[in-house]
Amino acid sequence: MSGLVHVYTGDGKGKTTAALGMALRAAGHGLHTYVGQFMKGQTYGELAAPALLGNDAAGYPLLTIEQYGKPAFLRAEQVSEQDRRQAHAGLAKAEAAMRGGGYELVVLDEVNIALYFGLLAVDEVLSLIEARPAPIELILTGRRAPEAILERADYVTVMQQVKHPYERGIEAREGIEF
């Protein structure tokens, strides 16, 4: 089986959720997923998911999630060299997971916004895509996916925000938005 490249982008909610839905589906078939979360160091509900999904018959986790970021929300005007180093270290970890043979699905969560913020270069991510072993399914999420990434992808889904509770003053809710 040859893997494909998916991109979930756009300003609407649901990009990470869609990628984690694919991880859930993969786990249901005994496939292993690696999720590398760029620009995330905060506590999110999905961090508890690996324990809930459990391990395969050999004892290997069906889902592995690693975060590459500070435990605070990052704004474009606040990007530091430390943020760039964390993103590059994360990209290297994700590539090692992708090439290591232990995963069938690899997710680069929020990599598109990391590109937009200048934490990584588009050519670096395109090189990772091209280095992808044929059977690996690869998902890239995040707003503002660069055109070069969209052109390279096999699937592109754009989440469009039509209405959001935040516009009415409703803050993000634990278990729903994070």
N, C-alpha and C positions, 0 to 999 in steps of 0.2 A: 504494500500500500504506500502510495506517495502522499506525503503531507502537503498542506496548502498554507497560505499566509492570509490571515484575517486582520482587518482593521476595524475597530469600533471607535468612532470619533463623533464630533459634533458638540453642540452646547447643551443638549438634553441629558437628563439623568439616565443611567443604566449601562454605561460602558463597562465599568468594572463588574457590575452585576451580570452582564451578558457573558463576560469571560469566565466568571466563576460558575455560571450555569453550564458552560461547556466543560469545566473541570468536574462538576457534579455528574454530568452525563458520562464523561470519560471514566470516572471512578466506578460508575455502575457497570462498566464493561471491563473493569480490572486494569484500566490504563492509569499511568502515573502522570501527575501534573506538577510542574514547577512554576510558581508565580513569583516574579521579581517585581516589587512595587517601588517605583522611582518616586522620589520626593515625598515619601510617606515614612513616618517614624512614629506616628500617633497610634493609639489603640483603636482598632476597627473591629467590628464584629466578626469579619471573615478570618481573623487571626485564630479564632477558636475552632474553625472548621476542620483543620487537619485531624484534631483529636476526635471529632465527631464522626468523620469518615473512616477513621481507623487505618489499618494496614492490610496489605495483601497476605496471601497464605504464607509467604516467606518472611513476613514481618516488616516489609518496607512500607513506608507511608504512601497512601494513594495521592495525597496532596501535601506539597511543601510550599510554604510562603515565607519569603524573606523581604525585609524592607531596607531600602537604601535612601535614608533621609533622616533629617532631624525630627524630634518629636514636637514640631510646630509647623503651622501652615506657612508655606514659602510664597513670597510675592516676587514678581519679576524684578522689581527695583531693589530687592534685598539679596540677590544671588551673590554668593561668596565663593572663594576658591575651595573652601571645604565642601560646599554643595556640589561643585564640579567634580571634585575628587570622589565623593560618595557616589555620584552618578556613574563615573567611569569604573569604579570598583564594582558597582552593581552590574554594569554591562558585561564586565569580565566574568562575574559569577554566573550571570544568565547564560553567557556563551559556553562556559564550562559545563553547566547543567545540560545545555542543549547538545553538546558534543559527547557528554559522558556516557550515554547509553542507558541511563536509568529512568528517562522520561520520554513519554510519547507526545505530550502536549506541553508547550512552554509559553507562558504569558509574560509579556513585558508591559506591566500595568503602569499607565501614566507616562509611558516613554514619549508619546507625541508632545505632551506639554513640556517634558524635560527638553525636548528638541527646541520647542518654541522659546523657552527660557534661556537657551544657549548653554545648557549643562552638558549637552552632547552635540556632536555634529551629525548631520543627516548622512554623510558618507560612512560614518562609523556604524550606524544602524543598518544601512543598506549592505555593508560588508558582512554584518552578522546574518542578515537575511540570506545572502548569497552563500555563506558558509554553513547554512542549515543542512544537516544530513537529510536526505530525501524522505525518510519516514516521519520526520518531526512535523507536527502541526504547530504553527506559530501564530500567536495572537498579539497584536499591538493595540493598546488602548490609549485614550487621552484626547482632549480637545485639540483642535488646530493641527491635525495631521498634515505634514508637508506633502505637496503634490507628488514629489518623487516617491514617497512611501505609498501613496494612494495608487500610483501607476504600477508599482511593483506587486501590490497585493492581488490575491485571487478573489477575495471577498472584501467588500467595503460596505459597512453599514454606518449611516450617519444618524445619530440620535438628535432629533430636533425638539427643542423646548417650545411648547405651545403655551403652557401654563405651569406655574410652579408656586407652591404654598409660601415660599420665601417672599414672594412679591406681596403677600398679605401679612407679612410679619411673623410667619410661623418658622421658628428655628429648626435646624436639622435635628431629627429624632433618632435616638439610639435604637439600633436594630432595624431601622428603615433606611435612613440616609447614610449611616456609618456603623 
